[in-house]
Amino acid sequence: MIIILGESTREAKLSQLRRDKMGEVIDRKFKFKAVSNKSGKIYTEKDGVLFLVKDKGLPRLLGKYKEICVQEGADQRQILGLDLLIDRVMKWQRKNEKKVHLADVEPGKEEKRICKPNAK
């Protein structure tokens, strides 16, 4: 069970129950816990996806996401936030060129976990 600072035992149990009911894990590559700065809600691999700044394709992925946001009429603050995020990612990648690479899936245990068929 994940217990968040300031969260009561009852709230922690309810949060865990909600996560357990969500079913299949979405991101099979990473286990993570992310806390929304806006709402304080907790997100995990059951309801989120994690991309790392070292992933070579991340700036292009974020650029495509920005295009979709623009096409769908997202607020200008969202677009500005994405522009700033893309800029930070690109700066990090330029500064850390040796750490940047294409994402991959290792053969064996990782491949079996990530590439297994989805639940019906």
N, C-alpha and C positions, 0 to 999 in steps of 0.2 A: 504494500500500500504506500502511496506517495502522500506525505503529509506536508502541507505548505505552512510556512511560518504565519502565524496569525489566524490560521484556519482551525476551527474547533474540530474535535474528534468526530462529531456528528456530520459536519460539513465535509470532512475528509472522506468519511465512509460513503456519503452520497456521491461525491465526485468519483470515487472508485467504482461505484455501482454504475454510474452513467458511462464511464469508460468501458467497463466490462460488457455492457449491453450493445456497444457500438459494433461488435462483431469482428470481422476480418481486419487484420493489420493492413494499413495502406502502404506505409513505407517499410519494406522488409530489409532495407540496407542498414538503417540506423534505429536505435532506441534513443528517444530523447524526451525531454520535458521542456516546453517553452511556455513562458508566462507573458501574456499580452500586456504591454505597457498601458494600453487604453483601458481594458476592462479587468485585468488581473486574472482572467480565465487561463486555465492550464490546457495546453495542447500536447499531444504525444503522437507517436507513430500510428496510432489508431485513427487520428483525425487531422494529420498534417504530413507534410513532405519536407525533407531537409535537403537543401543543396549547399555545397561548400564553396567558399570563395576561391578555393584552389581549382575548382572544376573549370577547365578551359572554355567550355561552351556556355558558362553562366551569363556573361554579358549579352550574348546573342539571345539566350533564353529570356532574360529580363527585357530585352528590346522587343521581342515578339509579344511578351505579356503586356508591355506598354502599348503596343499597337492595338491589341485587343481592347485594352482599357479605353483608349481614345475612341475607337470605333463604337464601343458600347456606351459612350457618353460619360465616362468617369469624371468626377470633379477635378478641377485643375490642381488642387492640393495633392491628390493621388498621383497625378502625372508628374508634378514637380518632385514629389517624394521618390518616385521611380527614377527620374533623371538623376537625382542626387545619389541614390543607391547605386545605380549603374556607374556613376563617376567614382564612388568609393571602391567598388569592386575592381574597376579597371586600374585605379591607382595602386591598389593592393597587388594586383597581378603583375603590373609593371615592376613594382618594387621587389617582388618575390618570384621572379621568373622561373627559378629552379624548382619551386614548389608547385607550379601550375602544370596540370596534365589533363588528358582526357579521362573522364570517369570510366571505371572498369568494374567488372565482376570477376573475382578470382574463381578458378575452377575448384570443384570440390564442395565443401560444406557451404560456402557462401553462395555458390551457384545453385545448389539444391534449395536453399532457403528463398533466394530472390526469384528464381526462375520456375518455381513450382506453379502449377496451374491455379488460377483464382478459384475461390469457392463459388458454387453455383448460386 
